[in-house]
Amino acid sequence: MARGGYSLRVDSYMYNRRQSARHNNLRWHCTWYHKGCTAVVVTTKDYKVVKFVHEHSHEPPRTYTACGVTFYSR
């Protein structure tokens, strides 16, 4: 969870849950939304991707793994 909320990783991009979408789906915004990225993922409540909305305005974050834990750098 990110700051008390839920996080989702899809294709190396991270998303935070923002609100419920219509039809009992979940809406996830890119974690870089505050930097202007408008990418959104809509999933079912079982976390199956329904659709992507908008493109990312940045490259995916770099990751590294230490002791079995994956870290993201911005």
KOLROLUM-783636 format. One record per atom (N, C-alpha, C, CB): x, y, z; residue number from 1. Coordinates in pm, 1 decimal. Glycine has a CB too. Layout:
[site [X, Y, Z], NUM]
...
***
This chain:
[site [82.9, -118.5, 0.0], 1]
[site [0.0, 0.0, 0.0], 1]
[site [87.6, 125.1, 0.0], 1]
[site [-94.5, -0.3, 120.9], 1]
[site [39.4, 225.3, -65.3], 2]
[site [112.3, 351.4, -71.4], 2]
[site [43.1, 453.7, 17.3], 2]
[site [122.3, 403.0, -217.2], 2]
[site [108.7, 492.3, 124.7], 3]
[site [53.9, 591.0, 217.7], 3]
[site [-88.3, 557.6, 261.4], 3]
[site [56.4, 728.3, 154.3], 3]
[site [-111.9, 433.6, 292.8], 4]
[site [-242.2, 392.8, 341.4], 4]
[site [-340.0, 354.2, 232.3], 4]
[site [-300.3, 501.0, 421.8], 4]
[site [-299.1, 363.3, 105.4], 5]
[site [-386.5, 327.8, -6.0], 5]
[site [-332.9, 204.9, -77.3], 5]
[site [-400.2, 445.4, -104.5], 5]
[site [-397.1, 168.0, -185.2], 6]
[site [-356.7, 50.4, -260.8], 6]
[site [-274.4, 91.6, -381.6], 6]
[site [-479.3, -30.8, -304.5], 6]
[site [-178.8, 6.2, -419.6], 7]
[site [-95.1, 29.1, -536.4], 7]
[site [-108.1, -87.7, -631.9], 7]
[site [51.7, 49.8, -495.9], 7]
[site [-85.7, -60.0, -760.7], 8]
[site [-94.9, -161.3, -865.4], 8]
[site [22.5, -140.7, -959.4], 8]
[site [-231.5, -153.3, -942.2], 8]
[site [85.9, -249.8, -1001.1], 9]
[site [195.3, -242.4, -1098.0], 9]
[site [151.4, -311.6, -1225.9], 9]
[site [325.6, -307.1, -1041.8], 9]
[site [158.7, -239.0, -1337.8], 10]
[site [125.0, -294.3, -1468.5], 10]
[site [232.2, -249.9, -1566.2], 10]
[site [-17.5, -248.6, -1515.8], 10]
[site [297.5, -344.3, -1632.5], 11]
[site [400.6, -314.0, -1732.7], 11]
[site [506.0, -216.7, -1679.8], 11]
[site [336.0, -256.0, -1858.1], 11]
[site [555.7, -239.4, -1561.9], 12]
[site [661.4, -160.2, -1497.0], 12]
[site [617.6, -21.5, -1451.0], 12]
[site [776.3, -145.2, -1590.7], 12]
[site [492.1, 14.7, -1469.7], 13]
[site [440.8, 142.6, -1420.7], 13]
[site [361.2, 118.2, -1293.1], 13]
[site [352.7, 213.0, -1528.3], 13]
[site [367.3, 214.1, -1200.9], 14]
[site [294.2, 204.1, -1075.3], 14]
[site [172.2, 295.4, -1077.3], 14]
[site [385.3, 239.2, -956.9], 14]
[site [64.4, 246.5, -1017.4], 15]
[site [-61.2, 320.0, -1011.7], 15]
[site [-114.4, 319.5, -868.8], 15]
[site [-165.0, 259.2, -1108.9], 15]
[site [-186.8, 423.7, -833.5], 16]
[site [-255.9, 431.1, -705.5], 16]
[site [-405.5, 432.6, -730.5], 16]
[site [-212.1, 556.2, -625.2], 16]
[site [-480.2, 364.8, -644.3], 17]
[site [-625.8, 362.3, -659.4], 17]
[site [-682.7, 497.1, -618.9], 17]
[site [-689.0, 248.5, -574.7], 17]
[site [-764.3, 553.1, -704.2], 18]
[site [-820.0, 684.8, -680.2], 18]
[site [-966.9, 680.2, -645.2], 18]
[site [-799.7, 771.3, -799.7], 18]
[site [-1042.5, 603.8, -718.5], 19]
[site [-1187.1, 600.6, -695.7], 19]
[site [-1243.8, 478.2, -764.7], 19]
[site [-1256.1, 730.7, -747.6], 19]
[site [-1365.7, 444.5, -731.0], 20]
[site [-1434.3, 337.1, -801.7], 20]
[site [-1487.9, 393.7, -931.9], 20]
[site [-1549.1, 275.5, -715.4], 20]
[site [-1472.2, 317.8, -1036.5], 21]
[site [-1527.3, 357.7, -1165.7], 21]
[site [-1667.7, 298.5, -1178.9], 21]
[site [-1435.0, 310.8, -1283.7], 21]
[site [-1730.1, 325.8, -1288.7], 22]
[site [-1864.0, 270.4, -1311.0], 22]
[site [-1858.9, 118.6, -1324.9], 22]
[site [-1927.6, 332.4, -1436.1], 22]
[site [-1970.2, 55.4, -1308.8], 23]
[site [-1986.5, -89.4, -1329.0], 23]
[site [-1898.8, -171.2, -1234.1], 23]
[site [-1953.4, -126.1, -1473.6], 23]
[site [-1879.1, -122.5, -1112.3], 24]
[site [-1802.9, -194.4, -1009.6], 24]
[site [-1657.6, -218.5, -1047.4], 24]
[site [-1868.5, -326.0, -981.1], 24]
[site [-1601.9, -136.1, -1133.0], 25]
[site [-1460.5, -145.5, -1166.5], 25]
[site [-1381.5, -49.0, -1079.7], 25]
[site [-1437.0, -116.0, -1316.4], 25]
[site [-1249.4, -66.3, -1079.7], 26]
[site [-1161.4, 21.1, -1002.9], 26]
[site [-1079.7, 107.4, -1098.5], 26]
[site [-1068.2, -61.6, -910.1], 26]
[site [-1056.1, 231.1, -1061.8], 27]
[site [-981.0, 325.7, -1143.5], 27]
[site [-849.0, 355.8, -1073.8], 27]
[site [-1062.4, 456.5, -1168.0], 27]
[site [-739.2, 342.0, -1147.5], 28]
[site [-605.2, 360.1, -1095.0], 28]
[site [-533.3, 468.4, -1174.8], 28]
[site [-526.3, 227.5, -1099.1], 28]
[site [-474.7, 567.2, -1106.9], 29]
[site [-400.5, 675.0, -1172.3], 29]
[site [-251.6, 651.3, -1155.3], 29]
[site [-440.6, 813.1, -1114.9], 29]
[site [-174.2, 689.8, -1256.2], 30]
[site [-28.8, 678.0, -1250.2], 30]
[site [23.0, 753.3, -1127.8], 30]
[site [36.8, 732.4, -1380.2], 30]
[site [125.1, 697.8, -1064.4], 31]
[site [181.2, 762.0, -945.9], 31]
[site [249.2, 894.6, -979.1], 31]
[site [280.5, 668.8, -878.5], 31]
[site [270.7, 923.0, -1106.1], 32]
[site [330.1, 1050.0, -1148.6], 32]
[site [222.6, 1149.8, -1189.2], 32]
[site [427.3, 1027.7, -1264.8], 32]
[site [100.5, 1130.0, -1145.5], 33]
[site [-8.6, 1222.0, -1183.9], 33]
[site [21.7, 1365.2, -1139.3], 33]
[site [-142.9, 1175.3, -1122.5], 33]
[site [88.8, 1379.4, -1026.4], 34]
[site [121.5, 1513.7, -976.3], 34]
[site [228.0, 1582.8, -1061.2], 34]
[site [169.0, 1505.4, -831.9], 34]
[site [294.7, 1504.7, -1147.7], 35]
[site [392.1, 1562.5, -1240.4], 35]
[site [331.4, 1577.9, -1379.5], 35]
[site [518.8, 1475.2, -1246.9], 35]
[site [199.1, 1555.8, -1390.0], 36]
[site [130.2, 1578.2, -1516.5], 36]
[site [96.0, 1455.1, -1597.5], 36]
[site [210.9, 1664.9, -1598.4], 36]
[site [129.6, 1335.8, -1551.7], 37]
[site [96.1, 1214.1, -1626.2], 37]
[site [-52.2, 1183.3, -1608.3], 37]
[site [183.3, 1093.7, -1579.1], 37]
[site [-123.2, 1162.8, -1718.8], 38]
[site [-267.5, 1139.4, -1713.1], 38]
[site [-305.8, 993.3, -1737.2], 38]
[site [-336.9, 1226.6, -1814.5], 38]
[site [-207.4, 902.6, -1735.6], 39]
[site [-235.4, 761.2, -1760.6], 39]
[site [-323.1, 702.7, -1649.4], 39]
[site [-103.8, 681.6, -1772.2], 39]
[site [-420.8, 622.0, -1690.7], 40]
[site [-515.6, 558.5, -1599.0], 40]
[site [-536.7, 414.3, -1643.0], 40]
[site [-651.5, 636.1, -1595.0], 40]
[site [-552.6, 325.1, -1546.8], 41]
[site [-589.9, 185.9, -1573.7], 41]
[site [-722.0, 160.1, -1503.8], 41]
[site [-478.9, 84.9, -1525.3], 41]
[site [-812.7, 90.9, -1573.0], 42]
[site [-938.7, 48.7, -1513.0], 42]
[site [-933.3, -102.9, -1499.9], 42]
[site [-1063.0, 95.2, -1598.6], 42]
[site [-959.6, -154.3, -1378.1], 43]
[site [-958.2, -298.6, -1353.8], 43]
[site [-1090.8, -342.4, -1293.2], 43]
[site [-841.0, -337.6, -1260.9], 43]
[site [-1113.2, -474.6, -1296.6], 44]
[site [-1226.2, -530.8, -1224.2], 44]
[site [-1187.3, -536.2, -1077.0], 44]
[site [-1265.5, -673.1, -1278.9], 44]
[site [-1279.5, -572.7, -992.9], 45]
[site [-1247.0, -586.5, -849.8], 45]
[site [-1151.1, -702.2, -824.5], 45]
[site [-1375.0, -607.0, -767.9], 45]
[site [-1135.2, -791.2, -925.8], 46]
[site [-1038.9, -901.2, -918.6], 46]
[site [-904.4, -861.0, -979.0], 46]
[site [-1093.9, -1024.9, -990.5], 46]
[site [-887.4, -731.5, -1008.3], 47]
[site [-763.1, -673.4, -1060.1], 47]
[site [-728.3, -719.5, -1201.2], 47]
[site [-649.6, -707.2, -968.0], 47]
[site [-827.7, -754.0, -1281.3], 48]
[site [-805.7, -784.1, -1422.8], 48]
[site [-821.2, -654.1, -1500.2], 48]
[site [-905.6, -894.2, -1475.2], 48]
[site [-723.4, -623.1, -1584.5], 49]
[site [-724.8, -496.4, -1657.7], 49]
[site [-838.6, -496.7, -1759.3], 49]
[site [-588.8, -472.0, -1728.4], 49]
[site [-921.7, -393.0, -1752.0], 50]
[site [-1032.5, -375.2, -1845.7], 50]
[site [-989.9, -283.9, -1959.5], 50]
[site [-1156.5, -317.8, -1774.1], 50]
[site [-924.9, -170.6, -1924.9], 51]
[site [-877.6, -79.5, -2029.5], 51]
[site [-773.2, 16.4, -1974.9], 51]
[site [-994.6, -0.8, -2089.4], 51]
[site [-697.7, 72.0, -2069.2], 52]
[site [-600.0, 176.9, -2040.7], 52]
[site [-655.5, 307.0, -2096.5], 52]
[site [-458.8, 143.6, -2102.2], 52]
[site [-638.1, 416.0, -2022.8], 53]
[site [-683.0, 547.4, -2066.9], 53]
[site [-561.4, 639.0, -2068.5], 53]
[site [-796.4, 604.2, -1973.8], 53]
[site [-532.2, 700.7, -2179.9], 54]
[site [-420.1, 793.0, -2200.6], 54]
[site [-286.2, 719.9, -2195.9], 54]
[site [-422.5, 904.1, -2095.1], 54]
[site [-185.9, 784.6, -2249.8], 55]
[site [-49.1, 732.9, -2250.8], 55]
[site [30.1, 799.2, -2138.0], 55]
[site [19.4, 758.2, -2389.1], 55]
[site [135.6, 732.1, -2095.6], 56]
[site [223.8, 790.6, -1995.0], 56]
[site [306.7, 901.7, -2060.2], 56]
[site [316.5, 681.6, -1931.7], 56]
[site [338.8, 1002.7, -1982.9], 57]
[site [420.0, 1113.5, -2032.8], 57]
[site [565.4, 1099.1, -1988.7], 57]
[site [363.3, 1247.4, -1984.2], 57]
[site [605.6, 978.0, -1949.1], 58]
[site [739.6, 953.0, -1896.2], 58]
[site [775.8, 807.1, -1917.2], 58]
[site [748.2, 990.1, -1746.2], 58]
[site [901.6, 776.1, -1899.5], 59]
[site [948.7, 637.3, -1906.0], 59]
[site [911.6, 564.7, -1776.8], 59]
[site [1102.8, 631.8, -1929.6], 59]
[site [907.2, 429.9, -1778.6], 60]
[site [880.6, 358.4, -1652.7], 60]
[site [992.9, 383.6, -1552.1], 60]
[site [865.2, 206.0, -1678.4], 60]
[site [959.9, 381.2, -1423.4], 61]
[site [1064.6, 402.2, -1322.1], 61]
[site [1165.4, 287.5, -1322.5], 61]
[site [1002.0, 416.4, -1181.9], 61]
[site [1288.3, 318.8, -1284.1], 62]
[site [1391.5, 215.5, -1273.0], 62]
[site [1366.2, 134.4, -1146.4], 62]
[site [1534.7, 278.5, -1271.0], 62]
[site [1395.9, 7.0, -1154.2], 63]
[site [1377.8, -79.6, -1037.3], 63]
[site [1509.3, -149.3, -1005.4], 63]
[site [1265.0, -184.1, -1061.9], 63]
[site [1523.7, -186.8, -881.5], 64]
[site [1633.6, -272.1, -840.4], 64]
[site [1584.5, -361.2, -727.8], 64]
[site [1757.1, -188.5, -796.5], 64]
[site [1648.2, -478.1, -716.2], 65]
[site [1605.2, -576.6, -617.2], 65]
[site [1721.2, -605.4, -521.9], 65]
[site [1556.3, -707.8, -686.4], 65]
[site [1688.7, -607.6, -392.5], 66]
[site [1786.9, -641.5, -290.2], 66]
[site [1718.4, -728.5, -186.8], 66]
[site [1848.2, -513.8, -224.8], 66]
[site [1776.3, -841.6, -157.6], 67]
[site [1721.9, -935.4, -58.3], 67]
[site [1578.3, -974.8, -90.5], 67]
[site [1728.4, -874.2, 81.7], 67]
[site [1548.2, -990.0, -218.7], 68]
[site [1414.0, -1034.4, -258.7], 68]
[site [1308.0, -927.2, -258.9], 68]
[site [1370.0, -1142.1, -170.2], 68]
[site [1345.6, -800.5, -234.9], 69]
[site [1249.1, -690.5, -231.8], 69]
[site [1279.9, -598.3, -350.5], 69]
[site [1255.2, -611.7, -94.4], 69]
[site [1177.0, -561.4, -426.8], 70]
[site [1195.4, -472.3, -541.8], 70]
[site [1170.8, -328.9, -499.1], 70]
[site [1101.0, -511.1, -658.4], 70]
[site [1263.9, -241.4, -534.9], 71]
[site [1254.6, -99.0, -502.3], 71]
[site [1241.6, -20.0, -631.7], 71]
[site [1378.7, -51.4, -420.4], 71]
[site [1172.0, 92.4, -626.0], 72]
[site [1152.5, 180.4, -740.4], 72]
[site [1220.9, 312.1, -713.6], 72]
[site [1002.7, 201.7, -769.7], 72]
[site [1295.9, 360.9, -813.0], 73]
[site [1357.2, 492.6, -798.6], 73]
[site [1288.5, 587.6, -895.4], 73]
[site [1511.3, 487.2, -824.6], 73]
[site [1276.7, 711.0, -856.1], 74]
[site [1207.2, 808.6, -940.8], 74]
[site [1304.8, 891.3, -1017.2], 74]
[site [1117.6, 898.5, -858.5], 74]
***
